Amino acid sequence: MSDIEALFLITGGLFFLLLFRHIRLKKQIRSLTEQVNELSEKRTEKMLDISLIDQDLEQLAGTLNRYNERQRQAVASALGHEEYLKESIANISHDLRTPLTVILGHMQLLKKENLEDGQAQRVEIVLGKAERMKELLENFYDLSVLDAEQIVLHMETFNLSNLLINLITENAPALETKNLSPQVDLPDYSIYINSDKGTVERMIQNLLTNAIRYSSGIIRITLFQKENGKVVFRIENSVHNFSELNPNRLFERFYTGDKSRHNGGTGLGLNIVKILTDKLGGTVYADLKADILSITLEL
């Protein structure tokens, strides 16, 4: 064999060896890319395979594994902190409700005393603020319990028509305070529903509170049953600054629409309605036509 043939043979062998290594290297890079994609899309929890033919590639995989492990630890720490925060909010809200109930009771008794005009006005202001604080505490408590998925549904058949009438009656003082006279449209017969009574009551109360708080003069309440058996509760109210209100965002947490809504709400009431509706397998949606906001609840 001549020197040229030997050189050609050696060169060819080196070429095929390099080509084989290149093909293996490309294949491992594609495999590494796929593993990184699976990790980023949370389709796997496995660490990256670092048994690679290239040392630099192994170091890169090792670096990515260490980064991924730190990210896991950070996420675990954040989730633990979030659970602790939710539990703390629930406990604080629960603990504050007891003394607040006592305060409300004494303020209501004081309101019945023979007070001078100035004193009666101050008592009325304090009582109103205490009632608002109670509502806020209930919202935060409900939200923390719902986020922790601690709520247990107790299904039963009950008269929804009577429940609605009772709630409207209980909200009569709030309606009178704002000089509101709701238009109520109920069928001639009672509507029964199989659901969690306490949860449905909470949802309707939140919707009533929202309508009363933000109504500019009109409130319409409708209850009826569709042919497919679904029960529909709809509440409509006129609103100020309706051009600034986005009905598609109304059920987002802490969304309060226009700036004037900050005077009364936190944006939690309707978010709680949405969460509870989902848990009951129902639907709730909002619609805005001209200055009339309509919220429809289907169960």
C-alpha positions as CSV (number, residue, x, y, z in Angstrom):
1,M,0.0,0.0,0.0
2,S,1.4,3.3,-1.0
3,D,1.8,6.3,1.4
4,I,-0.9,8.1,-0.5
5,E,-3.4,5.3,-0.2
6,A,-2.5,4.9,3.6
7,L,-3.0,8.7,4.1
8,F,-6.3,8.5,2.2
9,L,-7.5,5.6,4.3
10,I,-6.5,7.3,7.5
11,T,-8.2,10.6,6.4
12,G,-11.4,8.7,5.4
13,G,-11.4,6.9,8.7
14,L,-11.0,10.1,10.6
15,F,-13.8,11.7,8.5
16,F,-16.3,8.9,9.3
17,L,-15.3,9.0,12.9
18,L,-15.9,12.7,13.2
19,L,-19.2,12.3,11.2
20,F,-20.3,9.6,13.6
21,R,-19.4,11.7,16.6
22,H,-21.2,14.7,15.1
23,I,-24.3,12.7,14.4
24,R,-24.3,11.4,18.0
25,L,-23.7,14.9,19.4
26,K,-26.6,16.4,17.4
27,K,-28.8,13.5,18.6
28,Q,-27.9,14.2,22.2
29,I,-28.5,17.9,21.8
30,R,-31.9,17.2,20.4
31,S,-32.6,14.9,23.3
32,L,-31.4,17.5,25.8
33,T,-33.6,20.1,24.2
34,E,-36.6,17.8,24.4
35,Q,-35.8,17.1,28.1
36,V,-35.6,20.9,28.8
37,N,-38.9,21.5,27.0
38,E,-40.6,18.7,29.1
39,L,-39.3,20.3,32.3
40,S,-40.4,23.8,31.3
41,E,-43.9,22.5,30.3
42,K,-44.0,20.5,33.6
43,R,-44.5,17.2,31.7
44,T,-41.8,15.6,33.8
45,E,-40.0,16.0,37.0
46,K,-36.9,14.0,36.0
47,M,-33.4,15.6,36.0
48,L,-31.6,16.0,32.7
49,D,-29.5,13.0,31.5
50,I,-25.8,14.1,31.8
51,S,-24.2,10.9,30.4
52,L,-23.1,12.7,27.2
53,I,-20.2,12.3,24.9
54,D,-19.2,15.9,25.1
55,Q,-17.7,17.3,28.3
56,D,-18.9,20.8,27.7
57,L,-22.4,19.5,27.0
58,E,-22.3,17.5,30.3
59,Q,-21.3,20.6,32.2
60,L,-24.2,22.5,30.6
61,A,-26.6,19.7,31.6
62,G,-25.3,19.7,35.1
63,T,-25.7,23.5,35.4
64,L,-29.3,23.2,34.1
65,N,-30.0,20.5,36.7
66,R,-28.7,22.6,39.5
67,Y,-30.8,25.6,38.3
68,N,-33.9,23.4,38.0
69,E,-33.3,22.1,41.6
70,R,-33.1,25.6,42.9
71,Q,-36.3,26.5,41.1
72,R,-38.1,23.5,42.6
73,Q,-36.9,24.6,46.1
74,A,-38.0,28.2,45.5
75,V,-41.5,27.0,44.2
76,A,-41.9,24.6,47.2
77,S,-40.9,27.5,49.6
78,A,-43.3,29.9,47.9
79,L,-46.2,27.3,48.0
80,G,-45.5,26.7,51.7
81,H,-45.5,30.4,52.4
82,E,-48.7,30.8,50.5
83,E,-50.4,28.0,52.4
84,Y,-49.2,29.6,55.7
85,L,-50.5,33.0,54.6
86,K,-53.9,31.6,53.7
87,E,-54.2,29.7,57.0
88,S,-53.1,32.9,58.9
89,I,-55.7,35.0,57.1
90,A,-58.4,32.4,57.9
91,N,-57.4,32.3,61.5
92,I,-57.1,36.0,61.9
93,S,-60.5,36.6,60.2
94,H,-62.1,34.0,62.4
95,D,-60.6,35.4,65.6
96,L,-61.7,38.9,64.7
97,R,-65.3,38.0,64.1
98,T,-66.0,37.2,67.7
99,P,-65.1,40.6,69.2
100,L,-66.6,42.3,66.2
101,T,-69.9,40.6,66.8
102,V,-69.8,41.8,70.4
103,I,-69.1,45.3,69.3
104,L,-72.0,45.2,66.8
105,G,-74.3,43.9,69.5
106,H,-73.5,46.7,72.0
107,M,-73.7,49.3,69.2
108,Q,-77.2,48.1,68.2
109,L,-78.3,48.2,71.9
110,L,-76.8,51.7,72.2
111,K,-78.7,52.8,69.1
112,K,-82.0,52.0,70.9
113,E,-81.1,54.3,73.8
114,N,-82.5,57.9,74.1
115,L,-79.6,59.6,72.5
116,E,-79.2,63.2,71.4
117,D,-79.1,63.8,67.7
118,G,-75.3,64.2,67.5
119,Q,-74.8,61.1,69.6
120,A,-77.2,59.0,67.5
121,Q,-75.4,60.1,64.3
122,R,-72.0,59.0,65.7
123,V,-73.4,55.7,66.8
124,E,-74.9,55.2,63.3
125,I,-71.6,55.9,61.7
126,V,-69.7,53.5,63.9
127,L,-72.3,50.9,63.4
128,G,-72.1,51.2,59.6
129,K,-68.3,50.9,59.7
130,A,-68.5,47.9,62.0
131,E,-71.0,46.2,59.7
132,R,-68.7,46.9,56.7
133,M,-65.7,45.5,58.6
134,K,-67.7,42.3,59.4
135,E,-68.5,41.9,55.7
136,L,-64.8,42.3,54.8
137,L,-63.8,39.7,57.4
138,E,-66.3,37.3,56.0
139,N,-65.0,37.8,52.5
140,F,-61.4,37.3,53.5
141,Y,-62.3,34.2,55.5
142,D,-64.4,32.7,52.7
143,L,-61.6,33.4,50.2
144,S,-58.9,31.8,52.3
145,V,-61.1,28.7,52.9
146,L,-62.0,28.4,49.2
147,D,-58.3,28.8,48.1
148,A,-57.4,26.0,50.6
149,E,-60.2,23.9,49.2
150,Q,-61.6,23.3,52.7
151,I,-65.2,23.8,51.8
152,V,-67.5,20.8,51.9
153,L,-70.7,20.9,50.0
154,H,-73.9,19.5,51.6
155,M,-76.5,18.9,48.9
156,E,-80.2,19.1,49.8
157,T,-83.5,20.1,48.1
158,F,-84.8,23.5,49.3
159,N,-87.2,26.2,48.2
160,L,-85.1,28.8,46.4
161,S,-88.0,31.2,46.0
162,N,-88.5,31.4,49.8
163,L,-84.7,31.8,50.3
164,L,-84.6,34.7,47.8
165,I,-87.6,36.4,49.4
166,N,-86.0,36.1,52.9
167,L,-82.8,37.6,51.6
168,I,-84.6,40.6,50.0
169,T,-86.4,41.1,53.3
170,E,-83.2,41.0,55.3
171,N,-81.6,43.5,53.0
172,A,-84.5,45.9,53.3
173,P,-82.6,48.3,55.7
174,A,-79.7,48.6,53.2
175,L,-82.2,49.2,50.3
176,E,-84.1,51.9,52.3
177,T,-80.8,53.6,53.2
178,K,-80.1,54.1,49.5
179,N,-83.8,54.8,48.6
180,L,-84.0,51.7,46.4
181,S,-87.2,49.8,45.7
182,P,-86.3,46.7,43.8
183,Q,-88.5,45.3,41.0
184,V,-89.0,41.6,41.8
185,D,-90.2,39.2,39.2
186,L,-90.9,35.7,40.6
187,P,-93.0,32.9,39.1
188,D,-96.4,32.1,40.7
189,Y,-95.0,28.7,41.8
190,S,-92.1,27.9,44.2
191,I,-88.8,26.9,42.6
192,Y,-87.0,24.1,44.3
193,I,-83.3,23.3,43.7
194,N,-81.0,20.5,44.9
195,S,-77.8,22.2,45.9
196,D,-75.8,23.4,49.0
197,K,-78.2,25.9,50.6
198,G,-75.6,27.8,52.6
199,T,-73.4,28.2,49.5
200,V,-76.3,29.4,47.3
201,E,-77.4,31.8,50.0
202,R,-73.9,33.3,50.2
203,M,-73.8,33.7,46.4
204,I,-77.1,35.5,46.2
205,Q,-76.3,37.7,49.2
206,N,-73.0,38.8,47.6
207,L,-74.9,39.6,44.3
208,L,-77.5,41.6,46.3
209,T,-74.8,43.4,48.2
210,N,-73.0,44.3,45.0
211,A,-76.2,45.6,43.3
212,I,-77.3,47.7,46.3
213,R,-73.8,49.2,46.8
214,Y,-73.3,50.3,43.2
215,S,-76.8,50.9,42.0
216,S,-77.6,54.4,40.8
217,G,-81.3,54.0,41.3
218,I,-82.6,50.8,39.7
219,I,-82.6,47.2,40.8
220,R,-84.4,44.4,39.1
221,I,-84.4,40.8,40.5
222,T,-85.7,37.9,38.4
223,L,-86.0,34.2,39.2
224,F,-87.2,31.5,36.7
225,Q,-86.6,27.9,35.6
226,K,-85.7,26.9,32.1
227,E,-87.3,23.9,30.3
228,N,-84.0,22.0,30.7
229,G,-84.4,22.3,34.5
230,K,-81.7,24.9,35.0
231,V,-82.7,27.6,37.5
232,V,-81.8,31.2,36.6
233,F,-81.3,34.1,39.0
234,R,-80.7,37.4,37.4
235,I,-80.0,40.8,39.1
236,E,-79.8,44.0,37.3
237,N,-78.8,47.5,38.5
238,S,-78.1,50.9,36.9
239,V,-74.5,52.0,37.4
240,H,-72.6,55.3,37.4
241,N,-69.5,55.7,35.1
242,F,-70.6,52.6,33.2
243,S,-68.1,53.4,30.4
244,E,-65.3,52.5,32.8
245,L,-66.7,49.2,33.8
246,N,-65.5,46.0,32.1
247,P,-68.1,43.2,32.6
248,N,-65.6,40.6,31.3
249,R,-63.3,41.3,34.3
250,L,-66.1,41.7,36.9
251,F,-65.4,38.3,38.6
252,E,-61.6,38.8,38.8
253,R,-60.1,39.0,42.3
254,F,-59.7,42.6,43.5
255,Y,-61.2,44.1,40.3
256,T,-63.3,47.2,41.3
257,G,-64.0,48.8,37.9
258,D,-64.1,52.5,38.1
259,K,-62.4,54.5,40.8
260,S,-65.6,55.3,42.6
261,R,-66.0,51.6,43.4
262,H,-63.0,51.8,45.7
263,N,-65.3,53.6,48.2
264,G,-67.3,50.5,48.9
265,G,-65.8,47.3,47.8
266,T,-62.6,45.2,47.6
267,G,-63.4,43.2,44.5
268,L,-63.7,40.0,46.5
269,G,-67.5,39.5,46.6
270,L,-68.1,38.6,43.0
271,N,-64.9,36.6,42.8
272,I,-66.2,34.5,45.6
273,V,-69.5,34.1,43.7
274,K,-67.5,32.8,40.7
275,I,-65.5,30.3,42.7
276,L,-68.7,29.0,44.5
277,T,-70.6,28.8,41.2
278,D,-67.8,26.7,39.7
279,K,-67.9,24.4,42.7
280,L,-71.6,23.9,42.3
281,G,-71.2,23.2,38.5
282,G,-73.1,26.3,37.5
283,T,-72.3,29.3,35.4
284,V,-72.3,33.0,36.2
285,Y,-71.8,35.9,33.7
286,A,-72.2,39.6,33.5
287,D,-73.5,41.9,30.7
288,L,-73.6,45.6,30.4
289,K,-76.1,47.4,28.2
290,A,-76.1,51.2,28.3
291,D,-76.1,51.9,32.1
292,I,-77.7,48.6,33.2
293,L,-75.4,45.9,34.6
294,S,-76.9,42.4,34.5
295,I,-75.4,39.5,36.4
296,T,-76.9,36.1,35.6
297,L,-76.5,33.0,37.8
298,E,-77.5,29.6,36.4
299,L,-77.6,26.4,38.6
